[in-house]
């Protein structure tokens, strides 16, 4: 990562090569993401219409394909406990975006999403955290096209 005089930085990304970002593009994860705790700063980069990339600012190879669960699962919901809301300084539900990590498979129709442990981001304060509930009715590997297949029947 390199800073210049206009508060812009160049980062190396996994999917897009070198990219220029600003400090305001960065989402901070104070605890990192489980398995990647040393990576605490990420940017969200569009990746087509329905997907984005959660890209580490410091390590190009650390990048997650993410999507909004609501594109595929209209009834999806997350009930965040008070301590989690406090950690992210959430004042209103308008301050929050919910993302899920996609495990891309070949063919793509075999891809899954992790509905059990969504990424929650306070977009106002640019802070995020992966929410891992003790109990959940959601799966770590829900087929991304599960609802699409059901609708075709």
SULVEN-V275399 format. One record per residue. RES is the residue in three letters. PSI is psi as a letter, one per 30 degrees, with the letter a starting at -180 (NA if undefined). OMEGA is omega as a letter, one per 30 degrees, with the letter a starting at -180 (NA if undefined). NEAR is the number of other ideal C-beta (glycine too) atoms within 8 Angstrom. Layout:
res = (RES | RES)
psi = (PSI | PSI)
omega = (OMEGA | OMEGA)
near = (NEAR | NEAR)
This chain:
res = (UNK | UNK | UNK | UNK | UNK | UNK | UNK | UNK | UNK | UNK | UNK | UNK | UNK | UNK | UNK | UNK | UNK | UNK | UNK | UNK | UNK | UNK | UNK | UNK | UNK | UNK | UNK | UNK | UNK | UNK | UNK | UNK | UNK | UNK | UNK | UNK | UNK | UNK | UNK | UNK | UNK | UNK | UNK | UNK | UNK | UNK | UNK | UNK | UNK | UNK | UNK | UNK | UNK | UNK | UNK | UNK | UNK | UNK | UNK | UNK | UNK | UNK | UNK | UNK | UNK | UNK | UNK | UNK | UNK | UNK | UNK | UNK | UNK | UNK | UNK | UNK | UNK | UNK | UNK | UNK | UNK | UNK | UNK | UNK | UNK | UNK | UNK | UNK | UNK | UNK | UNK | UNK | UNK | UNK | UNK | UNK | UNK | UNK | UNK | UNK | UNK | UNK | UNK | UNK | UNK | UNK | UNK | UNK | UNK | UNK | UNK | UNK | UNK | UNK | UNK | UNK | UNK | UNK | UNK | UNK | UNK | UNK | UNK | UNK | UNK | UNK | UNK | UNK | UNK | UNK | UNK | UNK | UNK | UNK | UNK | UNK | UNK | UNK | UNK | UNK | UNK | UNK | UNK | UNK | UNK | UNK | UNK | UNK | UNK | UNK | UNK | UNK | UNK)
psi = (k | k | l | a | f | g | g | l | l | k | l | k | l | e | f | g | b | k | k | k | l | l | e | f | f | k | k | k | j | f | g | a | k | k | f | h | f | f | j | f | k | l | l | k | k | k | i | a | e | f | l | l | k | j | k | k | e | f | j | e | f | j | k | k | k | l | l | k | f | f | e | f | i | f | g | k | l | k | j | k | l | e | e | e | e | e | e | g | h | k | f | l | f | f | f | k | k | k | l | k | k | k | j | k | l | k | l | f | f | g | l | l | l | j | f | e | i | l | k | k | k | j | f | e | f | h | k | l | k | k | j | j | l | e | k | k | f | l | l | f | i | k | k | f | g | e | e | e | e | e | f | f | NA)
omega = (a | l | l | a | a | l | l | a | l | l | l | a | a | a | a | a | a | l | l | l | l | l | a | l | a | l | a | l | a | l | a | l | a | a | a | a | l | l | a | a | a | l | l | a | l | a | a | a | a | a | l | l | l | a | l | l | a | a | a | a | l | a | a | l | a | l | l | l | a | l | a | a | a | a | a | l | l | l | a | l | a | a | l | l | l | a | a | l | a | l | a | l | l | l | a | l | a | l | l | a | l | l | a | l | l | f | a | a | l | a | a | l | l | l | a | a | a | l | a | a | l | a | l | a | l | l | a | l | l | a | l | a | l | l | l | l | a | a | l | a | l | l | a | a | a | l | l | l | a | a | a | a | NA)
near = (7 | 5 | 6 | 7 | 3 | 4 | 8 | 9 | 13 | 10 | 13 | 7 | 13 | 9 | 8 | 7 | 5 | 7 | 11 | 7 | 11 | 8 | 6 | 5 | 6 | 11 | 11 | 9 | 14 | 8 | 6 | 10 | 10 | 8 | 4 | 9 | 9 | 5 | 14 | 9 | 11 | 12 | 13 | 11 | 11 | 7 | 8 | 5 | 3 | 6 | 11 | 11 | 16 | 12 | 15 | 11 | 12 | 8 | 6 | 10 | 5 | 11 | 12 | 9 | 11 | 13 | 14 | 9 | 13 | 8 | 6 | 11 | 9 | 5 | 4 | 9 | 4 | 8 | 4 | 9 | 6 | 6 | 6 | 11 | 9 | 8 | 8 | 14 | 8 | 11 | 5 | 6 | 5 | 4 | 10 | 12 | 7 | 12 | 13 | 13 | 12 | 13 | 9 | 7 | 8 | 5 | 5 | 7 | 5 | 8 | 12 | 12 | 14 | 13 | 13 | 9 | 10 | 12 | 14 | 15 | 14 | 13 | 8 | 6 | 8 | 11 | 12 | 13 | 12 | 11 | 11 | 6 | 7 | 2 | 4 | 6 | 3 | 7 | 7 | 8 | 8 | 12 | 9 | 10 | 9 | 9 | 9 | 8 | 9 | 7 | 6 | 5 | 4)
